[in-house]
C-alpha cells in the first residue's frame, strides 16, 4: 500500500518559528518532526511514499530526506500551492495513488506505540479506516462514536456536547474512491476541503471503520509551541528511560528488512560524527 504525508500549511500557530522552517521541520527533541510520521508509515510496511508540502518548503524536505533510498523506501514529492485543507492532499496525490488504497498521515502527528497500521493494511478490504484516541478535552477535536462491530456510528467536529471522548488523530486509510469523493466535496467556510467531510462520505455509505488506540499508545499533535515542547520532552524521556531512539529511520529500515546491514552501514558512514551516528553504530551495527 502507498502512503502520503501532508506537510503543508502556513504554520501560523508556530509563528515566529515557522518563519525559520516549516512546522514539520521543527525539532522534536533530536530529530526533525517529519521523521515521526515517516516512522509510522515505515513501521506499517509502507515503502512508496509521497510527501506534499508548500512550494517554499518542498525543496528543503527534498534536501533533508532525498529520495528515501537510504532507508529502503521511495520518496516522491508534490506541491500544495496554498493551504486548502487535508482532503485537498488526496486530490493532489491522485497520480500517485493511481486509484489504489493508500495511507494518509499528517506531518505534525506523532504516534508512540503500536498503532495496528500494519495489521490493518494486511486486512484492508475497502472503504476507509480511521483511529480513535481517548482525550480529556474532546471538544477540541473531531470526535467519533464506534459501534460494537467496529464501524463508526457518528462523527462530529469540535462538538459542544461530544458523544464520546474518542478524538480522531491524523492517520487515515482510504480505498481508491477517496480521490473522486474528495473532488465532490464543497469547501468549508474557511475555504478548505475538510477531512471530516471526506470521512462523512464514507460514513454515509456505511464504509467507515475505526481502530481505538490503546492506553499503551501515545498520540501527540505538535502544531503549537506548547505541544511542540511537550512532544520533545516526552521523546527525550522515553529515549533516556529505554536507551533506544524513537523514529531513528535507519534503525526502523533495518528492522523492517528494507535495507541490508551493508547498505545501512554505508548510510551511517556518510553521517557526521554525532550522538545520532554513535547511536546508529551501536544499535544497528553492534
Number of C-alpha atoms within 10 A of each C-alpha: 18 19 26 30 25 29 29 29 18 15 19 13 12 18 13 10 14 16 12 10 14 24 29 28 21 20 16 23 18 14 18 15 26 28 21 23 26 26 23 24 24 24 21 22 22 22 22 20 26 20 26 26 26 19 14 13 18 20 14 14 19 15 9 13 15 15 16 16 15 19 25 22 18 15 19 16 20 18 19 21 14 12 17 18 20 23 25 21 27 27 17 16 22 15 10 20 24 12 14 16 21 24 24 25 23 23 28 25 20 28 20 18 15 15 22 14 22 17 11 14 18 11 9 16 11 15 20 26 25 22 21 23 20 17 16 9 12 23 18 14 18 20 26 25 19 19 12 7 9 14 18 24 17 16 23 20 17 15 14 10 9 21 14 17 19 24 27 24 22 24 23 21 26 24 19 17 15 26 24 13 17 22 14 12 17 12 15 12 7 9 11 16 24 19 20 16 19 22 25 17 19 21 19 11 9 14 16 24 21 22 18 17 19 13 9 9 12 15 18 17 17 23 18 16 13 10 13 22 14 17 21 18 13 17 20 16 13 15 13 11 9 9 11 13 19 21 24 18 20 20 23 20 22 17 13 14 13 20 20 14 13 10 16 22 16 12 16 20 12 9 12 10 10 8 10 16 16 13 17 21 16 10 13 16 13 7
